[in-house]
Amino acid sequence: MPLMTTRPVTRRNAVFGITLAAAALARPSISRAQSTGRVVVVGGGFGGAACARALKHAQGDLQVILIEPNAVYTSCPFSNEVIAGLRDIDAQQFGYDKLAAEGVTVIGQAVTAIEPDRRSVMTTDGVALPYDRLVLAPGIDFHVEALPGYDNAASEKMPHAWKAGAQTLLLRRQLEAMEDGGTVAIAIPANPSRCPPAPYERASLIAHYLKTKKPRSKVLVLDAKDSFSQQRLFEKAWKELYGDMIERIALSQGGRVTSVDAATRTIVTEFGNYTPDVANVIPPQRAGRIADIAGAADHTGWCPIDPVTFESKLVKNIHVIGDACLGGGIPKSASAASAQGKACASAIIGLLAGRAPEAPRLTGVCYNTVAPGYGFSLAGNYQPRGDIFAEVEGGTTSPVDAPRELRAREATDAERWFQTITADTFG
């Protein structure tokens, strides 16, 4: 059966679209299951955890193994609020105890090798785990070769904070240590990248912090794109809330960062160099390393998939979900990863039982908070079209000329969405 709700996305149901989809997958009776087997899921973020949980709920006698080296997952959504001092990092962290209690076997290891011909995964402790189907949810890694001068050592001086956790707190400390009157530069890569609107939300919330704590400071956005998602909404909010505190230099104005020098905290662009007091450098991205180990990433660095089953087009019996996919119109976001995880689980249940899977209809929503009590959203519906996902009718976006009451309501909706998706994913 189709996984995602086919209702049009509205302001009321967008917050709960992912939850309704999870409920639809979680309800089938175990007695209706027609096959058993073992599915290994690598990666415990929104996509991987949602997939593992959905698999176990759908078929109780299916052996589901989740391999994730970190005992605690730190969420990227809402981590910009941690950077801006509006939220504690503890509110972003989730464990896997509830998934284990539901029957998912959680292994706290990393994967060191994958043998598709043998259908086997090797972990750091030397254990080989066979599988009938393998799901990779590796998230993103950084394509450091595309940004000369940027590496792990550079990230300790010019943090990316694009994988939530220690980097999030490092950027927060740098903002706190900066003197009033300083400049915070945010280097934004070209697409495809994780959560394309998030850098602009970050610029907004950093501006909020500076406005309240260090009002003589400014935010400089160095952008490798000329336009971006929800641009009119962001720019209207910046003008309304922050005046000229945020300056954006677009691609055609010379905003693309070509290299960095961490020793001098210098950011080099096509038309000039910048030495800000705080440099938040978000590098170009690619699929997480495990995708390369599996042979599932192509020359683009991302993973081509069958959008109906999420099976890799390069390696049989391996499925790829979340940010690592070449997904077409569907964004790389927590909402999309969660929806893909559930759709992939539904497809795998059908494949193991010898049934042809139906094309999923995925519903996702993206919230952005530009100040406390000021938010807006973009919701979309996506279906397979050829080799990719395409956006179909029914999506909505916040109106540009909305009253503050709507902005406040959407900020509240964003909080409710986060509570819903994390409970739905991690229990």
Salt bridges, closest charged atoms under 4 A:
GLU102 OE2 - ARG53 NH2 2.79
GLU102 OE1 - HIS57 NE2 2.95
GLU115 OE1 - ARG118 NH1 3.65
ASP141 OD1 - LYS163 NZ 2.57
GLU145 OE1 - HIS143 ND1 3.06
GLU176 OE2 - ARG172 NE 3.47
ASP180 OD2 - ARG216 NE 3.54
ASP223 OD1 - LYS225 NZ 3.56
ASP223 OD2 - ARG248 NE 2.98
GLU240 OE1 - LYS236 NZ 3.70
GLU240 OE2 - ARG404 NE 2.78
GLU247 OE1 - LYS218 NZ 2.72
GLU270 OE2 - ARG256 NH2 2.84
ASP292 OD2 - ARG286 NH2 2.94
GLU311 OE1 - ARG133 NH1 3.48
ASP323 OD2 - ARG194 NE 2.72
ASP387 OD1 - LYS313 NZ 2.95
GLU410 OE1 - ARG11 NH1 3.30
ASP413 OD1 - ARG416 NH1 3.12
GLU415 OE2 - ARG87 NH1 3.65
ASP424 OD2 - LYS342 NZ 2.70
